[in-house]
Amino acid sequence: MAGIELEALDDMPWERLESALGHYPPKEMRRALRRLALKGGAATEEDCYPLFDCFGLGTGRVASVATAALPFVVALAGDPGMGARATLVQLLAGLSEMAAEADPGLVDAGWHEAWRLQRPRIRELFADPLPGVRREALPLAEGEGALLERWQAETDPTVRLPVLLALGTAAAGSAQAGLVGRVRAVVTQALRTDGPVMRVAAVHAWAAFDPPASVRELDLLVDVLSDPAVRPQFEAIWYVPDIDSAFTREDVVSWTAHLLESVPRTALAFVVRLIGAARRNGDALLCRAALDEGWRLLVVWPAAASALLPLAGALLAEPDDGVRYRAAHLLAVLGSQATPYADALAALLDDPGEDEFFEGTVGDHARWALTRIGDERALPGLVERLYAPYRGQYSRGYGSDEPRLPEVKDVLAPLRAHAEALLPAVRKLLRDDGVGGSLTCCFLEVLEAWGPTASPALPEVVALLDDTRYSLHAVGALAAMGPAAESAEPAVRRCTILDFPGNRYKVAWAAWRLGGDRDAALELLGEAVLTEKGPLYGPVGLLGDFGPAAASHADRVRHVMEHGDSWLRLRAAVALWSITGEPEPSGSVAEEYLLPIADGGDAYGYFFEALRALARIGTVSPAARAALRTVQGSDRRLSTYRDYRAFLQDEEIRSAIDDVLALP
C-alpha cells in the first residue's frame, strides 16, 4: 500500500464536496485515489486517467473536491513505492497552472491555503531520486532561484536540459536585470563547455529572452543539427515536462525554425543550409524535416520561392520517397514557376513513393504539378486518379497545415481549356456513381466552373435534377452552360428541391437564364427582396442580373447595400450598379474593403469580392489604386490558409488586383 492512509481517505466527507464535472461525483475521486494506493508500485499512467477526469483539468474550475484530494495526490507523488509518480507530478503541475489562470470565482476558497501547506512536500520533488520525477516537477518551481539551484545541483542531462530551457523562459518573463544576467551567464557557459545537444538547448534558452541569439548562433545550430553522428543524442536527452517521449533531432529542427520565423531571410538560410548538408550526407530524415520547414515558410512568404524552387527541382531525383514527395508537392503549389521542371515531373507520374504521414503518392503530386503548369501530359487518367481516394467513402483525413492532396475541384476547375479531354471521364463517373456518389456535387461544381464548354455533359446533369442532394448544384451547372442548355429549361422549372425560399429563387433565376419567362422570374425575386427582412434580404445578388429591368427595386437594393452585412453589401453594390448603370455609390462601398488589407488586415474573402465588384463596375479611385499597389508589393501570402489553398487564393487575389489596376 503506497503513500496514503486509506482510513484518512475514507474518513473524508466526500459527499459534502463539489466536483468540477457532474458526471464525476466526489465519490469517484475517492475511488480513483483508493485504486492507485492499492496498486502501489504496479500503478501505471493509465491508472491515473480517472484521477485526471475527477479533477476536471481543462475546465478552468478548481472545485472543493480538488482541495480535499490535493494532500493525497502529493503524498502519492512523493512515495517511492508508487509506480506512476511522474504522471502524478504532471497532474500537480496541471492543477497549479489551472488554479493560476482560472477566474478567482471558480477556484475553491480553500485551495490556495491547501497548496501552501503542501509546498514543503512539493519542493522535495525537485531533488527526488528519479530523474523523471525531477523533470516533471520543474513547472512547480516557485521563483527563478529554485531553477538556478536545480541547475547547479543537477547532473542528469535529461533533467539538466529542460532546466536550461525553463531558465530561459523564466528570464523572458522577468523584469529583474539581475536574474537575466545570471541566466545569461548560465547559457553562455553551456555554449562554451557542454555537449552539442546541450549547446543547441542553450541557444533556445537564450533566444527566449534575447531573440537575436538564434540568429547570432545560426552556424552552431546548422552544424549540430546537420551532424549525423549527433542525431541519436537528441533522443537520448532532449526531454521537456509533460511530454513522455524525447524530442528527435527532426523535432528540434522544427522548433529551431520557429525561433527564426520573425526573420524570414535567416529562416530561409537555415532551411537551405540544412538541405544542402542533408544532400551531402545522404541524410533523408534531415532533408524531409528541412523541406517541411521550407514549406511552412513558403506558405506565408512568397519570396522564399527563389531559393526553394531549384532545390525542390533537384530533389525530385533523390532516392528517398519522402523527399521526392515533398519536392513534388512544393513544385505543385508554385504552379507556373515550376515550368522548368516539367520533364522531371512527367517522369514521376507513375512513381508510387509515399510518405507515411501524408496522403497520396509522389506521382499524384507530380501530376497535380503538371496541371498547374498547364502540361497536357497530366491529363490522361487524371479524373480517375483524383476519384480513387474517394471510391467507396465520402471523405479523406488530413491536416490543414501540411502537404496534402488538393480537393478535386481545385484541380479540375482551372482546366476549362482542357474540358474536352476531361469531360468523358467526368461524364462516366456521373453516370456510374452520380446517385449517391461521393464526388457528385464536386463534379457538378467543376462543370459550373467550365461553363459552356461543359455542355456535352447536359444529359448527365439533367438526370440529377430530381434528387434533392444534387438538384441545386445541377441547376447551377446548367445555368453556367448558357444557351447550349436551353433545352433543359422545362426540367429546371420542374426540378425537385428542398422547401426553402432561397432554393426557389435560384431555380426561377436559372430557368430565366435558360430562356424562360424573364418577367415571372423578376417578379418573384423582386418581391422577395422587397419583403424579406435582414439579415438575408432575399436574393439581392440574383436581382442584379436583370439590369435596368429591375429599376423599380433600386431603392431597396440601395437599402440592403447600406444596412446588410459585409457579404450582402458587396453583392448589393454590384446589383445596384447593374440596375442603375451608375458607378457610385457602389464603387465607394466596394473600396471600403480594400483599405484594411493595405493596413495589414486579413479579411481576404471580403477583399477578393470587393476586387471582383470593382472589376465589374469598371472604376477605381486614386486612393484605392494606392492601397492596391501597397498590397501588390507586400511580401506576404494573401491568405489565411496554411496549406496548398494559400497559394491558390494568393494567385486569385493577385490576379484580381492586376485586373482592377488595369482599369482606366
C-alpha positions as CSV (number, residue, x, y, z in Angstrom):
1,M,0.0,0.0,0.0
2,A,1.5,3.3,-1.1
3,G,1.6,6.8,0.2
4,I,-1.7,7.5,1.9
5,E,-3.7,6.2,4.8
6,L,-6.8,4.6,3.5
7,E,-8.6,5.3,6.8
8,A,-8.0,9.0,6.2
9,L,-9.2,8.7,2.7
10,D,-12.4,7.0,3.8
11,D,-13.0,9.4,6.7
12,M,-13.1,12.4,4.3
13,P,-16.7,13.7,3.9
14,W,-16.7,13.3,0.1
15,E,-20.5,13.5,-0.1
16,R,-20.4,17.2,1.1
17,L,-17.9,18.3,-1.6
18,E,-18.5,19.7,-5.0
19,S,-17.0,18.2,-8.2
20,A,-15.7,20.1,-11.3
21,L,-17.8,17.8,-13.6
22,G,-21.2,16.5,-12.8
23,H,-20.5,13.0,-14.3
24,Y,-17.5,12.6,-12.0
25,P,-19.1,12.9,-8.5
26,P,-16.8,13.3,-5.4
27,K,-17.1,9.6,-4.6
28,E,-15.3,8.8,-7.9
29,M,-12.3,10.9,-6.6
30,R,-12.1,8.7,-3.5
31,R,-12.4,5.6,-5.6
32,A,-9.7,6.7,-8.0
33,L,-7.3,7.5,-5.2
34,R,-8.0,4.2,-3.4
35,R,-7.3,2.2,-6.6
36,L,-4.0,4.0,-7.1
37,A,-3.0,3.5,-3.5
38,L,-3.8,-0.2,-3.6
39,K,-1.9,-0.7,-6.9
40,G,1.2,0.9,-5.4
41,G,4.3,0.0,-7.4
42,A,2.2,-1.6,-10.1
43,A,0.4,1.6,-10.9
44,T,0.8,2.9,-14.5
45,E,0.0,6.2,-16.3
46,E,-3.3,4.7,-17.5
47,D,-4.3,4.1,-13.9
48,C,-4.1,7.8,-13.3
49,Y,-6.5,8.8,-16.0
50,P,-9.6,8.6,-13.9
51,L,-8.0,10.9,-11.4
52,F,-7.3,13.5,-14.1
53,D,-11.0,13.3,-15.0
54,C,-12.1,13.8,-11.4
55,F,-10.0,16.9,-11.1
56,G,-11.5,18.3,-14.3
57,L,-8.3,19.6,-15.8
58,G,-9.2,21.9,-18.7
59,T,-12.5,23.0,-17.2
60,G,-10.9,26.2,-15.7
61,R,-12.6,25.3,-12.4
62,V,-10.9,24.2,-9.1
63,A,-13.7,22.5,-7.1
64,S,-13.8,21.7,-3.4
65,V,-13.2,18.0,-4.2
66,A,-9.8,19.0,-5.7
67,T,-8.8,20.8,-2.5
68,A,-9.7,17.8,-0.4
69,A,-7.8,15.4,-2.7
70,L,-4.7,17.5,-3.0
71,P,-2.8,16.2,0.1
72,F,-3.5,12.6,-1.0
73,V,-2.1,13.3,-4.5
74,V,1.0,15.0,-3.1
75,A,1.6,12.0,-0.8
76,L,1.3,9.5,-3.6
77,A,3.6,11.6,-5.9
78,G,6.3,11.6,-3.2
79,D,6.0,8.0,-2.2
80,P,9.0,5.9,-3.6
81,G,6.6,2.9,-3.6
82,M,4.2,4.4,-6.1
83,G,4.6,3.3,-9.7
84,A,3.1,6.3,-11.5
85,R,4.8,9.1,-9.7
86,A,5.9,11.1,-12.8
87,T,2.3,11.1,-14.1
88,L,1.0,12.3,-10.7
89,V,3.6,15.2,-10.7
90,Q,2.2,16.1,-14.2
91,L,-1.2,16.3,-12.6
92,L,0.1,18.6,-9.8
93,A,1.7,20.8,-12.4
94,G,-1.6,21.0,-14.4
95,L,-3.6,21.8,-11.2
96,S,-1.1,24.6,-10.3
97,E,-1.4,26.1,-13.8
98,M,-5.2,25.8,-13.9
99,A,-5.6,27.5,-10.5
100,A,-3.3,30.3,-11.5
101,E,-5.1,31.0,-14.8
102,A,-8.7,30.4,-13.6
103,D,-11.3,33.1,-12.8
104,P,-10.9,33.6,-9.0
105,G,-14.6,33.0,-8.6
106,L,-14.1,29.4,-10.0
107,V,-11.4,28.5,-7.5
108,D,-12.4,26.8,-4.3
109,A,-11.9,29.1,-1.3
110,G,-9.6,26.6,0.5
111,W,-7.4,25.8,-2.5
112,H,-4.6,28.3,-2.0
113,E,-4.2,27.5,1.7
114,A,-4.2,23.8,0.9
115,W,-1.5,24.3,-1.7
116,R,0.6,26.5,0.7
117,L,0.5,23.7,3.3
118,Q,1.8,21.2,0.7
119,R,4.7,23.3,-0.6
120,P,7.4,21.7,1.6
121,R,6.5,18.2,0.2
122,I,6.2,19.6,-3.3
123,R,9.7,21.1,-3.0
124,E,11.1,17.7,-2.1
125,L,10.1,16.5,-5.6
126,F,12.9,18.8,-7.1
127,A,15.5,16.6,-5.5
128,D,13.8,13.3,-6.0
129,P,16.0,10.2,-6.8
130,L,14.1,9.6,-10.1
131,P,15.1,11.9,-13.0
132,G,11.6,11.7,-14.5
133,V,10.0,13.0,-11.3
134,R,12.5,15.8,-11.0
135,R,11.8,16.8,-14.6
136,E,8.1,16.8,-14.2
137,A,8.4,18.9,-11.1
138,L,10.1,21.8,-12.9
139,P,6.9,23.7,-13.7
140,L,6.1,23.7,-9.9
141,A,9.2,25.7,-9.1
142,E,8.2,28.9,-7.3
143,G,10.7,31.5,-8.2
144,E,13.7,31.5,-10.5
145,G,16.0,30.8,-7.6
146,A,14.8,27.3,-7.4
147,L,15.6,26.7,-11.0
148,L,19.1,28.1,-10.6
149,E,19.7,25.9,-7.6
150,R,18.5,22.9,-9.6
151,W,20.8,23.8,-12.4
152,Q,23.8,23.9,-10.1
153,A,22.9,20.6,-8.5
154,E,21.6,18.6,-11.5
155,T,23.8,16.1,-13.2
156,D,21.4,14.1,-15.3
157,P,21.3,15.5,-18.8
158,T,17.6,14.5,-19.3
159,V,16.8,17.0,-16.4
160,R,19.6,19.4,-17.0
161,L,18.4,20.3,-20.5
162,P,14.8,21.1,-19.5
163,V,16.1,23.1,-16.5
164,L,18.1,25.2,-19.0
165,L,15.1,25.8,-21.2
166,A,13.0,26.7,-18.1
167,L,15.6,29.2,-17.1
168,G,15.3,30.9,-20.5
169,T,11.5,31.1,-20.2
170,A,11.8,32.5,-16.6
171,A,14.2,35.2,-17.8
172,A,11.9,36.1,-20.6
173,G,9.1,36.8,-18.1
174,S,11.2,38.6,-15.6
175,A,11.9,42.3,-15.2
176,Q,14.8,41.7,-12.9
177,A,18.0,42.6,-14.6
178,G,20.0,40.6,-12.1
179,L,18.1,37.4,-12.9
180,V,18.5,37.9,-16.7
181,G,22.2,38.4,-16.1
182,R,22.5,35.2,-14.1
183,V,20.6,33.2,-16.7
184,R,22.8,34.7,-19.5
185,A,25.8,33.6,-17.6
186,V,24.4,30.1,-17.4
187,V,23.6,29.8,-21.1
188,T,26.9,31.3,-22.1
189,Q,28.8,28.7,-20.0
190,A,26.6,25.9,-21.5
191,L,27.5,27.2,-25.0
192,R,31.2,27.1,-24.2
193,T,31.5,23.8,-22.2
194,D,28.6,21.5,-22.8
195,G,28.0,18.9,-25.4
196,P,26.5,19.6,-28.8
197,V,22.8,19.0,-28.0
198,M,23.0,21.0,-24.8
199,R,24.6,23.8,-26.8
200,V,21.6,23.8,-29.1
201,A,19.3,23.9,-26.0
202,A,21.4,26.8,-24.7
203,V,20.6,28.8,-27.9
204,H,16.9,28.0,-27.4
205,A,17.1,29.2,-23.8
206,W,18.9,32.4,-24.7
207,A,16.5,33.1,-27.6
208,A,13.6,33.0,-25.1
209,F,14.7,36.3,-23.6
210,D,17.0,37.6,-26.3
211,P,15.5,36.5,-29.7
212,P,18.5,37.6,-31.9
213,A,20.6,34.9,-30.1
214,S,19.3,32.3,-32.6
215,V,20.4,34.5,-35.5
216,R,23.9,35.0,-34.0
217,E,24.3,31.3,-33.4
218,L,23.0,30.2,-36.7
219,D,26.3,28.5,-37.7
220,L,26.3,26.4,-34.5
221,L,22.6,25.4,-35.0
222,V,23.3,24.3,-38.6
223,D,26.5,22.4,-37.7
224,V,25.0,20.5,-34.8
225,L,21.6,19.7,-36.4
226,S,23.2,18.5,-39.6
227,D,25.8,16.3,-38.0
228,P,24.6,12.7,-38.5
229,A,26.7,11.5,-35.5
230,V,24.9,13.8,-33.1
231,R,21.4,12.8,-34.2
232,P,21.0,9.9,-31.6
233,Q,22.0,12.2,-28.8
234,F,18.9,14.3,-29.2
235,E,16.6,11.4,-28.5
236,A,18.8,10.5,-25.5
237,I,18.4,13.7,-23.6
238,W,16.0,16.3,-25.1
239,Y,13.1,15.9,-22.8
240,V,10.6,18.5,-21.6
241,P,8.0,18.3,-18.8
242,D,4.6,16.9,-19.7
243,I,5.9,15.1,-22.8
244,D,6.6,11.5,-22.1
245,S,8.9,10.8,-25.0
246,A,12.1,12.6,-26.1
247,F,12.3,15.0,-28.9
248,T,14.0,13.7,-32.1
249,R,16.6,15.7,-34.0
250,E,13.8,16.4,-36.6
251,D,11.5,17.8,-33.8
252,V,14.3,20.2,-32.7
253,V,14.8,21.3,-36.3
254,S,11.1,22.4,-36.4
255,W,11.4,24.0,-33.0
256,T,14.5,25.9,-34.1
257,A,12.9,27.1,-37.3
258,H,10.1,28.5,-35.2
259,L,12.7,30.6,-33.3
260,L,13.7,32.2,-36.7
261,E,10.2,32.9,-38.1
262,S,10.4,36.6,-37.3
263,V,13.5,36.9,-39.5
264,P,12.4,35.0,-42.7
265,R,15.6,35.5,-44.6
266,T,17.6,33.9,-41.8
267,A,14.9,31.2,-41.5
268,L,15.3,30.5,-45.3
269,A,19.1,30.4,-45.0
270,F,18.7,27.9,-42.1
271,V,16.5,25.7,-44.3
272,V,18.7,25.9,-47.4
273,R,21.8,25.1,-45.5
274,L,20.2,22.1,-43.8
275,I,19.0,20.8,-47.1
276,G,22.5,21.2,-48.6
277,A,24.1,19.3,-45.7
278,A,21.4,16.6,-45.8
279,R,22.2,16.0,-49.5
280,R,25.9,15.8,-48.9
281,N,25.5,13.4,-46.1
282,G,22.7,11.3,-47.6
283,D,20.6,12.3,-44.5
284,A,17.0,11.8,-45.8
285,L,15.3,12.4,-42.4
286,L,17.0,15.8,-42.1
287,C,16.1,16.6,-45.7
288,R,12.5,15.8,-45.0
289,A,12.4,18.0,-41.9
290,A,14.1,20.9,-43.6
291,L,11.7,20.7,-46.6
292,D,8.8,20.8,-44.1
293,E,10.1,24.0,-42.6
294,G,10.8,25.4,-46.1
295,W,7.2,24.6,-47.0
296,R,5.9,26.4,-43.9
297,L,8.0,29.4,-44.7
298,L,6.8,29.4,-48.3
299,V,3.2,29.3,-47.3
300,V,3.5,32.8,-45.7
301,W,6.4,34.3,-47.6
302,P,6.3,34.2,-51.4
303,A,9.9,35.4,-51.8
304,A,11.2,32.1,-50.4
305,A,10.3,30.5,-53.8
306,S,13.5,31.9,-55.4
307,A,15.7,29.7,-53.2
308,L,13.4,26.7,-52.7
309,L,12.3,26.2,-56.3
310,P,15.7,25.0,-57.6
311,L,16.3,22.9,-54.6
312,A,12.9,21.1,-55.0
313,G,13.6,20.6,-58.7
314,A,16.9,18.9,-57.8
315,L,15.4,16.8,-55.1
316,L,13.0,15.1,-57.5
317,A,15.8,12.7,-58.3
318,E,16.5,11.8,-54.6
319,P,16.1,8.1,-53.7
320,D,14.1,8.7,-50.6
321,D,10.3,8.6,-51.2
322,G,9.5,11.2,-48.5
323,V,12.0,13.7,-50.0
324,R,10.6,13.3,-53.6
325,Y,7.0,13.5,-52.2
326,R,7.7,16.9,-50.6
327,A,9.7,18.2,-53.5
328,A,6.9,17.4,-56.0
329,H,4.3,19.0,-53.7
330,L,6.4,22.1,-53.3
331,L,6.7,22.4,-57.1
332,A,2.9,21.8,-57.5
333,V,1.9,24.7,-55.2
334,L,4.3,27.0,-57.0
335,G,2.4,26.5,-60.2
336,S,3.8,28.0,-63.4
337,Q,7.1,28.8,-61.6
338,A,7.8,25.1,-61.8
339,T,7.7,25.0,-65.6
340,P,11.4,24.4,-66.0
341,Y,11.0,21.1,-64.1
342,A,8.0,19.8,-66.2
343,D,10.0,17.0,-67.8
344,A,11.3,15.8,-64.4
345,L,7.8,15.9,-63.0
346,A,6.4,13.9,-66.0
347,A,9.0,11.2,-65.4
348,L,7.4,10.7,-61.9
349,L,3.8,10.3,-63.0
350,D,3.8,6.6,-62.1
351,D,6.0,7.0,-59.1
352,P,4.3,5.0,-56.2
353,G,6.5,6.5,-53.5
354,E,4.6,7.6,-50.4
355,D,5.2,9.4,-47.1
356,E,4.0,7.5,-44.0
357,F,2.2,10.6,-42.6
358,F,0.7,12.2,-45.7
359,E,-1.8,11.0,-48.3
360,G,-1.2,10.2,-51.9
361,T,1.9,9.3,-53.9
362,V,4.8,11.1,-55.5
363,G,3.1,10.5,-58.8
364,D,-0.2,12.2,-57.6
365,H,1.7,15.3,-56.6
366,A,3.7,15.3,-59.8
367,R,0.5,15.0,-61.9
368,W,-1.0,17.9,-60.0
369,A,2.1,20.0,-60.5
370,L,1.8,19.4,-64.3
371,T,-1.8,20.5,-64.3
372,R,-0.7,23.7,-62.5
373,I,1.9,24.3,-65.2
374,G,-0.7,23.5,-67.9
375,D,1.2,20.5,-69.3
376,E,-1.1,18.1,-71.1
377,R,0.9,15.1,-70.0
378,A,-1.0,15.2,-66.8
379,L,-4.4,14.7,-68.4
380,P,-4.6,11.0,-69.2
381,G,-6.2,9.2,-66.2
382,L,-6.3,12.5,-64.2
383,V,-10.0,12.3,-63.3
384,E,-9.9,8.6,-62.4
385,R,-6.8,9.1,-60.2
386,L,-8.5,12.1,-58.4
387,Y,-11.5,9.9,-57.8
388,A,-9.6,6.9,-56.5
389,P,-9.2,8.1,-52.8
390,Y,-13.0,8.6,-52.6
391,R,-14.1,5.3,-54.0
392,G,-16.4,3.8,-51.5
393,Q,-16.1,6.6,-49.0
394,Y,-17.1,10.2,-48.6
395,S,-14.0,12.0,-47.1
396,R,-10.3,11.9,-46.6
397,G,-8.3,12.5,-43.5
398,Y,-5.6,15.3,-43.5
399,G,-4.2,18.2,-41.5
400,S,-4.9,21.7,-42.6
401,D,-1.3,22.9,-42.3
402,E,0.6,20.2,-44.1
403,P,1.4,19.0,-47.6
404,R,-1.7,17.1,-48.9
405,L,-3.6,16.3,-52.0
406,P,-5.8,19.1,-53.3
407,E,-9.5,18.8,-53.4
408,V,-10.8,17.5,-56.8
409,K,-12.5,20.8,-57.6
410,D,-9.3,22.8,-57.0
411,V,-7.5,20.6,-59.6
412,L,-10.2,20.4,-62.3
413,A,-12.0,23.8,-62.1
414,P,-9.0,25.7,-63.6
415,L,-8.7,23.3,-66.5
416,R,-11.5,24.7,-68.6
417,A,-9.2,24.8,-71.6
418,H,-8.8,21.0,-71.4
419,A,-12.5,20.3,-70.7
420,E,-12.9,18.4,-74.0
421,A,-10.3,15.9,-73.0
422,L,-11.5,15.5,-69.4
423,L,-15.3,15.5,-69.9
424,P,-15.7,11.9,-71.0
425,A,-14.3,10.7,-67.6
426,V,-16.3,13.1,-65.6
427,R,-19.5,12.1,-67.5
428,K,-18.8,8.5,-66.9
429,L,-18.4,8.9,-63.2
430,L,-21.6,11.0,-63.1
431,R,-23.4,8.1,-64.9
432,D,-21.9,5.3,-62.9
433,D,-21.8,7.0,-59.5
434,G,-23.9,10.0,-59.8
435,V,-26.7,9.0,-57.4
436,G,-25.2,8.7,-54.0
437,G,-21.6,9.2,-55.3
438,S,-19.1,10.9,-53.1
439,L,-18.0,13.4,-55.7
440,T,-21.3,14.1,-57.5
441,C,-21.6,17.6,-56.1
442,C,-17.9,18.3,-56.7
443,F,-18.1,17.3,-60.3
444,L,-21.2,19.5,-60.8
445,E,-19.3,22.4,-59.3
446,V,-16.5,21.7,-61.8
447,L,-18.9,21.7,-64.7
448,E,-20.3,25.0,-63.5
449,A,-16.8,26.4,-63.5
450,W,-16.2,25.2,-67.0
451,G,-19.4,26.9,-68.2
452,P,-20.4,26.5,-71.9
453,T,-17.5,24.1,-72.6
454,A,-19.2,21.6,-70.2
455,S,-22.4,21.4,-72.3
456,P,-21.7,17.8,-73.6
457,A,-22.5,16.7,-70.0
458,L,-26.0,18.1,-70.3
459,P,-27.7,14.6,-70.2
460,E,-25.9,13.6,-67.0
461,V,-26.6,16.8,-65.3
462,V,-30.3,16.8,-66.2
463,A,-30.6,13.3,-64.8
464,L,-29.8,14.7,-61.3
465,L,-32.5,17.4,-61.2
466,D,-34.9,15.1,-59.3
467,D,-32.5,14.3,-56.4
468,T,-32.6,17.0,-53.7
469,R,-29.0,16.2,-52.7
470,Y,-27.8,17.4,-56.1
471,S,-30.5,19.4,-57.8
472,L,-29.3,22.9,-56.9
473,H,-25.8,22.0,-57.9
474,A,-27.2,20.7,-61.2
475,V,-29.2,23.9,-61.7
476,G,-26.0,26.0,-61.3
477,A,-24.1,23.9,-63.8
478,L,-26.9,24.1,-66.3
479,A,-27.2,27.9,-65.9
480,A,-23.5,28.2,-66.5
481,M,-23.7,26.2,-69.7
482,G,-25.9,29.0,-71.1
483,P,-27.7,28.8,-74.4
484,A,-26.4,25.2,-75.0
485,A,-28.5,24.1,-72.1
486,E,-31.8,25.9,-73.1
487,S,-33.5,22.5,-73.8
488,A,-33.2,21.8,-70.1
489,E,-35.3,24.8,-69.1
490,P,-38.6,22.8,-68.5
491,A,-36.7,20.3,-66.4
492,V,-35.1,23.0,-64.4
493,R,-38.6,24.6,-63.7
494,R,-39.9,21.2,-62.5
495,C,-36.8,20.1,-60.6
496,T,-37.1,18.7,-57.0
497,I,-35.6,20.9,-54.3
498,L,-35.8,21.2,-50.6
499,D,-38.6,23.5,-49.4
500,F,-36.5,26.6,-48.7
501,P,-37.3,30.0,-50.3
502,G,-33.7,30.5,-51.5
503,N,-33.9,27.3,-53.5
504,R,-37.0,28.5,-55.4
505,Y,-35.3,31.8,-56.2
506,K,-32.3,30.1,-57.7
507,V,-34.4,27.8,-59.8
508,A,-36.5,30.7,-61.1
509,W,-33.4,32.7,-62.0
510,A,-31.8,29.7,-63.7
511,A,-34.9,29.0,-65.7
512,W,-34.9,32.6,-67.0
513,R,-31.2,32.3,-67.9
514,L,-32.0,29.2,-69.9
515,G,-34.7,31.0,-72.0
516,G,-37.6,31.0,-69.5
517,D,-40.1,33.8,-68.6
518,R,-38.0,36.8,-67.5
519,D,-40.9,38.8,-66.1
520,A,-42.1,35.9,-63.9
521,A,-38.6,35.4,-62.5
522,L,-38.1,39.1,-62.0
523,E,-41.5,39.4,-60.1
524,L,-40.6,36.5,-57.8
525,L,-37.1,37.7,-57.0
526,G,-38.1,41.4,-56.8
527,E,-40.9,40.6,-54.3
528,A,-38.5,38.6,-52.2
529,V,-36.0,41.4,-52.0
530,L,-38.8,43.9,-51.1
531,T,-40.4,41.9,-48.4
532,E,-37.7,39.8,-46.7
533,K,-36.1,41.4,-43.7
534,G,-32.5,41.2,-42.6
535,P,-30.1,39.6,-42.3
536,L,-30.8,37.9,-45.7
537,Y,-32.9,40.4,-47.5
538,G,-33.7,38.0,-50.3
539,P,-31.8,37.2,-53.5
540,V,-30.2,40.6,-54.0
541,G,-27.3,39.3,-56.0
542,L,-29.5,37.4,-58.4
543,L,-31.7,40.5,-58.9
544,G,-28.8,42.4,-60.3
545,D,-28.6,40.1,-63.3
546,F,-31.8,41.7,-64.6
547,G,-30.0,45.0,-65.1
548,P,-32.2,48.1,-65.8
549,A,-35.3,45.9,-66.0
550,A,-35.1,45.8,-62.1
551,A,-35.1,49.6,-61.8
552,S,-38.2,49.6,-59.6
553,H,-36.2,47.8,-57.0
554,A,-33.2,50.1,-57.0
555,D,-34.2,51.8,-53.7
556,R,-34.5,48.5,-51.9
557,V,-31.2,47.3,-53.2
558,R,-29.6,50.5,-52.1
559,H,-31.1,49.9,-48.6
560,V,-29.5,46.5,-48.5
561,M,-26.2,47.9,-49.6
562,E,-26.3,50.4,-46.7
563,H,-27.7,48.0,-44.0
564,G,-26.7,44.5,-44.8
565,D,-23.7,42.5,-43.6
566,S,-20.4,42.7,-45.5
567,W,-21.2,39.9,-48.0
568,L,-24.6,41.4,-48.8
569,R,-23.3,44.9,-49.1
570,L,-20.8,43.8,-51.7
571,R,-23.4,41.9,-53.7
572,A,-25.9,44.7,-53.4
573,A,-23.3,47.2,-54.6
574,V,-22.8,45.2,-57.8
575,A,-26.6,44.8,-58.2
576,L,-27.2,48.5,-57.8
577,W,-24.6,49.4,-60.4
578,S,-26.0,46.8,-62.8
579,I,-29.5,48.2,-62.3
580,T,-28.7,52.0,-62.5
581,G,-25.5,52.0,-64.6
582,E,-24.0,54.4,-62.1
583,P,-20.6,53.6,-60.6
584,E,-21.4,55.5,-57.4
585,P,-22.1,54.8,-54.6
586,S,-21.4,51.2,-55.4
587,G,-17.7,51.7,-56.1
588,S,-17.1,53.5,-52.8
589,V,-18.8,50.7,-50.9
590,A,-16.5,48.1,-52.6
591,E,-13.4,50.2,-51.9
592,E,-14.2,50.2,-48.2
593,Y,-13.0,46.6,-48.1
594,L,-9.6,47.3,-49.8
595,L,-8.0,49.7,-47.3
596,P,-7.9,47.3,-44.3
597,I,-5.8,44.8,-46.2
598,A,-3.4,47.5,-47.2
599,D,-3.0,48.3,-43.4
600,G,-2.2,44.6,-42.7
601,G,-5.6,43.1,-42.2
602,D,-6.5,39.6,-43.3
603,A,-10.2,39.7,-44.3
604,Y,-9.2,38.3,-47.7
605,G,-12.6,36.9,-48.6
606,Y,-14.2,40.4,-48.5
607,F,-11.2,41.8,-50.2
608,F,-11.5,39.4,-53.1
609,E,-15.2,40.0,-53.5
610,A,-14.6,43.8,-53.5
611,L,-12.0,43.4,-56.2
612,R,-14.5,41.4,-58.3
613,A,-17.1,44.1,-57.7
614,L,-14.8,46.9,-58.8
615,A,-13.7,45.0,-61.9
616,R,-17.4,44.8,-63.0
617,I,-18.2,48.3,-62.0
618,G,-15.2,49.5,-64.0
619,T,-13.9,52.3,-61.9
620,V,-11.3,52.7,-59.2
621,S,-10.3,55.8,-57.2
622,P,-6.7,57.1,-56.8
623,A,-6.8,56.2,-53.1
624,A,-7.9,52.6,-53.9
625,R,-5.2,52.3,-56.5
626,A,-2.6,53.4,-54.0
627,A,-3.9,50.8,-51.5
628,L,-3.8,48.0,-54.1
629,R,-0.3,48.9,-55.1
630,T,0.7,48.6,-51.4
631,V,-0.9,45.2,-51.2
632,Q,0.6,44.2,-54.6
633,G,4.1,45.0,-53.3
634,S,3.7,43.2,-50.0
635,D,5.9,40.2,-49.2
636,R,3.2,38.2,-47.6
637,R,0.9,35.4,-48.9
638,L,-2.5,36.9,-49.3
639,S,-4.4,34.2,-47.5
640,T,-5.1,32.9,-44.0
641,Y,-4.9,29.3,-45.2
642,R,-1.8,27.3,-44.2
643,D,-1.9,24.6,-46.8
644,Y,-2.0,24.5,-50.6
645,R,-5.1,26.7,-50.7
646,A,-2.9,29.6,-49.5
647,F,-1.2,29.6,-52.9
648,L,-4.4,29.3,-54.9
649,Q,-6.1,32.1,-53.0
650,D,-3.0,34.3,-53.3
651,E,-2.8,33.8,-57.0
652,E,-6.5,34.5,-57.4
653,I,-6.3,37.7,-55.4
654,R,-3.2,39.0,-57.1
655,S,-4.7,38.3,-60.5
656,A,-7.8,40.3,-59.4
657,I,-5.6,43.1,-58.2
658,D,-4.0,43.3,-61.6
659,D,-7.4,43.4,-63.3
660,V,-8.5,46.3,-61.1
661,L,-5.3,48.3,-61.6
662,A,-5.7,47.8,-65.4
663,L,-9.0,49.8,-65.3
664,P,-8.8,53.2,-67.0
